Amino acid sequence: MKDFMILTSFLTLFGCKTDAQKLEVSTIYTEPTKVTREVPGTDSTHTFTTRMEITERLDPRIFMRSKNADNLKFRIQGNISSGGHTIHQIRKIRFEKGAQVGNSITLRYYVEIKRKPGKENANVTGYNYVKDENYKIPKDVKIIYVELYEEHINTSEVKPKLIAQQTFNFFAKI
């Protein structure tokens, strides 16, 4: 029993350490709703079924969570569409560090989207994703550009698409 508690404590501590940069993916759900509309020019109404999203779609953006002298914590968030006869899944978010130019640096993040054959559930219209990042700021860097791209892995789209960008300027204000 004692060994089990030690192992559990160790795994809990280890899990907390890796949780900081974990990719979280959640499903965007819809539900069917009946809508009634009048037909213009006649006295009749038409009733049809449409789908309303019941899960909020996250806007693609990058924002700062905290900053101290040598560490920047920021969040990357966004959404992808998936539905019908195509299933799109987020494989991972890949990081590429750009070259440092003077006192600025560019950080590029690529959301790798994989297309799978099959049919998506009728109640699913896409997926939200959130990832928290920590970046150790080099001493001579005062401006950090963060860019977020969507990259479709197994489709004919070759060029990644820029979906969000943010500039963090750390020059002292006078």
Beta strands, then each sheet from edge to edge (+ up, - down):
strand 1: 23-38
strand 2: 45-53
strand 3: 61-67
strand 4: 71-81
strand 5: 86-97
strand 6: 104-117
strand 7: 124-136
strand 8: 143-152
strand 9: 161-169
sheet 1: 2+ 1- 7+ 4- 3+
sheet 2: 5+ 6- 8- 9+
end
